[in-house]
Amino acid sequence: MPSKKIVIEILEDLLTVLFPGYLGKEKITKTDIHDYLTKTIKSIYIRLISEVDKSLKYFCKKDEKCSEDICLKLARILVGEFLEEICRIRILLNGDIQAAYHGDPAAKSFDEVILSYPCVLAISTHRIAHELHIRGVQLIPRIMSEYAHSLTGIDIHPGARIGKNFFIDHGTSVIIGETTEIGDNVKIYQGVTLGALSFQKDEKGHPLKGIKRHPTVGNNVIIYSNASILGEKAIIGDEAVIGGNVWITSKIPSETIVTVKPPELKVIKKTKTQ
């Protein structure tokens, strides 16, 4: 089985590569950054191949699919492909950080966003885990995503597809399910759930896997706190604004605002006996 400890160490090194000088224990200067990144990426390559190889072998032995030497060869290919995406991930994260800075009046600098905003850790981890997930690597992406979840309170399944310039404000208790699709320039607040409504089952009563069961969110959408958007039929159109505490299970047209009618507020003056 892959080592949870080693996978988390690899994730932390990947985050250091993506944010050199911000994350990690070593002090990095402009003169030694190239050597540092080269050394770190080589180390990640070797360690990640070993962990991916373990994951592949575990499932191959379980399903009796192939011999062990094929798993190692495939692990080298998958990790090589993954590391080739690091520059693209960095570009995506630059957009996410800018979205956080411009989307939060309390943000004083990009440095503050990178160093202190929980959404940066959660989204960065997701973009790493997602690249492994779409290549068929099992266990390792979930270890990474659940590690970020434990630190930030933001739960993003590595299978979720998330576009550019994504911002989660505050972030606590946000849930984004496996087959969720999110467009570009989307902003969501704390407590939002993009989840499944119900599970289709096979003839034995087991939940069907590998099917769409989570919402689709268009471009330039804002979703306010504690909104629950559930099921594959919940398709949020471009430019929509979803108010707080709503419950949505169906399609919402583009350029619309969805809110809940405010409940009646009753204020009673205290008496001397109260």
N, C-alpha and C positions, 0 to 999 in steps of 0.2 A: 504494500500500500504506500502511496505517497506520504511523505512526512509533513505533517501540518506545520511543524516548527520551521522546516527548511523552506516550505512554500511561502510562509509569511516573511521569512528573511529575504527571499527572492523578490517578493512584492515590494518590500521596503527599499531594496536596491534599485528596482525599476522606478520607483517614485523619485529616488535620488537622481537617477539619470534624466528623468523628465523635468525635475526642478533642481538642477545643480546649484549648490550654494544656499538653498533654502532648507532642504530636508537632508537627513543623514548626519552622521557624527563627525565626519572629517571636514576640516576647513579647506575650501577650494578657492584658488585664485585664478585669474585669467591666464596666467602663464602655465599652470599645470592642469587646466581643465581637460585638455585633449587627452593627456596621458591617463588622467583619472577615469574619464568616460570609457576609454579603450579597455583599460584594465577591468573595470566594473562590468562592462558588457560581455567580455570574454568569460568572466566568472559566472555571470548569469547564464550564459549559453551552456556551459558545462553542467551546472547544477540543475538547470531547468530540463535539459535533455534527460538526466537521470530520473527526475520526478515524473516527467511525461511518460518515459519508458515504463516506469512502475505502474502508472495508471492504465496504459494500454495493455500491459501484460495481465493486470488484474482482470480486466473485462474479457480479454482474449481467452484466458484460462477458464473463466466462468462460463463463457459461451462456446468454448472449444473452436475458436475461429481460425487461429493461425499459430505458427511457431514463434518462439521468443525472439529470434534474430530479426524477423520482419518488424517487430515492435520497435526495436532499437533504431533500425533504419528509418522507420516512419517518424519516430520521435525527433531525429536529427532534422528531417525535412520540415516538420511542423514548427519546431522552435526556430529554425532559420527563417521560415516565412513570417513567423510572429515578430521577430526582431527587426525584420525589414519594414514593419509597420510603425516602429517607434517614432520616426519623424512625423508621420501623419497623425499619430496620437497626440504628439506635442502641439501640432497646429490646432487640432480640435480643442485641446485644453486651453490654449491661448484664447480661443473664442469663448470658452466657458468662463474663464476668469474675467474677461472683459464684460461678459453679460452680468456677472455678479457685481462687478464694480459699478457699472452704469445702472444696474437694476436696484441697488440698495443705497439710499441717501446716507446711511450711516458709514459706508465704506470710505475710508480716507485715502487709501492707496492700493495699488495692485499687490504690494508686499503684504499688507494686512490681510487681503483676501486669501493669498496663497498660504500664509502662515497660520491663520486662525479660523477660516470658514470651514465648517464640517462638510459642506457640499463639495469642496475641492477634493478632499480625500475620498469621499464616496464616489464622485463622478470619475475621478482619475482611476480609482480601482476598477470601476465598472468598465471603463474603456480598455483597460488592460485585460480584464477577465473575459470581456466579450470577444476579443480577438482569438483567445484560446478556445472559447466555447464554440464559435462558428467553425473552427477547424476540427471539431469532434473530440477535443480533449475533455475528459470527464473528471470529476472530483476537484481538480486543482482550481478551476474558476469559482466553484462554490466555496471552497476554503477561503479564497481571496475576498469574495463578496461578503461572506459572513463575518470575516475579520473586520472589514470596514463597517459593517452593520453594528458590530459590538462596540465600536469606538464612536460612531456618529449617531446612531439611532435611525439611520437611513437604510432601508432594505431594498436594494435593486438586484433583481435576478440577472445573472450574466447573459441570459438569452434576450433580454429586452433590447430593442433597437432604438437608439436615441440620436437625434440629429444634432446640428451645430448650435452653438451658443445657448446651452442649456443651463438654467439657474434654478436651484432649490433654495428658497429663502428660509432661514432658520433650520428647517429640515427635520426636526424630531418627529418620529413616527410616520415618515413617508414610506409608502410601500409601492413598488413598481414590479408587476408580475412578469413572468417569463416571456409571454408572447405579446407584451405591450409594444406598440410602435409609437414613437414620439417624433414629431417633425422638428423643424428649425425654429430657433428663437422662442422657445417655450419657457415659461416661468411658472413654478408651482410653489406653494407655501406648505408649512408644517401640517402634518396630519392627513395629507392627501393620500387616498388609496386608489391605485389603478389596478384593480384586482379582477378575479373571476367571480361570476355570478353563481354558477352551478357547474357540476362536472358531468359530461356525458359518460355513460358507462357501457362496457362491452357485455357480451352475453353471460359472463360470469359475475357481473356486478362490480368489476374493477374500473376505476376511472381511465378513460381513454387518454393516451399520451401522444404528444407530437401534433396536436391540433390547436388552432387559434382559439383562445378562451379569454383573452384580455383585451382592453380597449385600444383604440387607435386615436391618437391626438394629432391634429393638423399643425400647420405652421402658425407662429405668432399668437399662440394661445396663452391665456393666463388662467390658472386654477387656484382659487383661494382656499384658505385653511379648512381642513376637515371635510372636504368634498370627497364623496365616494362615487367613483365611476367604474362600473362593473360590467364585465362580459364583453364578448366579441362584437355584439350589436351596438355597443356604446362607441360611436364614431363622432369625435368632436371636430367640427369643421374649422377651417382657417379663420383666424382673427376672432374667435369666440372668447367670451369671458365667462368663466364658471364661478359663481359666487360661493361663499363658504357654507358648509353644512348641507349641501345639496346631495341628493341620491339620484344617480343617472344610470339607466340601463338601456337607453335607446339613442338613436342618432340625434345630434344637435347640429342644426344648420350653421353654415359659416356666417360670420359677422353678427352674431346674436349674443345676448346677455341672459344668463340663467341665474335666477336668485330664488330664495325661499321667502315666502311672505312672512314678515316679522311676526312673532307671537305677541299676544297682548301682554303688556307690562303692567302689573298691578302694584301700586305703592300705597301702603296702609300706614297711617300715622299711629305711633305707639301710644297707648294709654298708660295711666299711672299704674294699673294693675299688671301690665305686661312686663 
